[in-house]
Amino acid sequence: MQLFDPNNPNEKKKMIAAAVLGVAAIAVLGYVFFGGSSTKPTTTTNTPAKPSPTPGRIAQGPETPIDDSFFQPVVYNNTVPAVSEADRNIFAYYEPPPKPIPVPSVYMPTPTPVPPLTINSSMPSNVYARTADFSLQIMGDKFTPAVHVTIDGRDLPTRFINAQQVFTTVPAAIIANPGPRQVMVRNNDGQIYSNTITLTVMPPPLPNYNYIGIIGKPRFNDTAVLQDKGSKDLVNAQRGDVIGGRFRVSSISEKEVVLIDTTLKIRHTITFTADAASGPQFRPPVRVSDEEPQ
């Protein structure tokens, strides 16, 4: 079967029309893809303006009175409003810096100035309480005639011997009770002073007896019955007798016996009592005749 017959005029016309249409199609496609501009033309659309309402068209209503309190004056106080916090990470939080570890302070004692004067020793260095006035010798160095001895801050009359020795008399009132006493040497204004030494005041020896009875005689030659606290032995003593090797009987009465320390000259009083360990109180009868006890 033959598709195209060149001798047929109708067929020729169809072919010519088809060729023209093909060329036209190719020209249109070439213009669209290659010949046209990439920028689209701007199309301006004129929008008709809406007519504004005219006074004749506004609905008239009753007039509403204006409340003057609605309008408040604006007061400006020169205060700048706070700036809002800048955006930050909500997962971040403030970590305070570590506290510093305190460094332990080391106490540095203030050095004690060296005294201008020096005390090396004293004679005596210890005494018994309740004794009488006594002389105290201080040995040291750099003493002058302007210095004097002080005991517990009390100034005492001082005799200057030389730069290494001074003397003073200590009153009995200062050593009335046992305990240490602070001794130093200084001048009147305290600018020249010495180191401090200790004078020890010891308690005196006490008689170790209980007064448990009396044997009376008409000529006042009474006999005291004493009992040794340690051995429980009984001792009969009259006025003037020495018991325990150092205590002399000074007086005897039904209430007390007075003993004097023959070494320290200290007076001791023993009141009448009874030893609880010896049972009932023992008190020999007071005699009115000068007969010997049975």
GICORZI-V55874 format. One line per field, one symbol per residue. psi: psi as a letter, one per 20 degrees, with the letter a starting at -180 (. if undefined). burial: # if it has 16 or more other C-alpha atoms within 10 Angstrom, else .. Layout:
# GICORZI-V55874
psi=???
burial=???
This chain:
# GICORZI-V55874
psi=pphpoiiohhhgghgghhgghghgghgghhhghhhqqipqqpppooppqppqqqhhippprqppqpohihopqppokkppqqpqpqprpiipqpoqqqpppppppopoqpppqpqhrppgrqoriqrqqjraqqpppppcqkqriirrpqokippqpqopgaijpqqrppqhhhkhqqrqppprpragijhprrrprpopoqqqqqplqqoirqoqqhkkmqppoqpphgijqpppprpiqpqjiioppgqprihrppqpoigikppppoqpaqphijbqppoqqpqiqlqqq.
burial=....................................................................................................................###..#....######...######.##..#####....#.###...#####.#...##.##..#.#####....###########.#..#.#########....#######........###..##..#########.######..#.###.#.####.......#...........
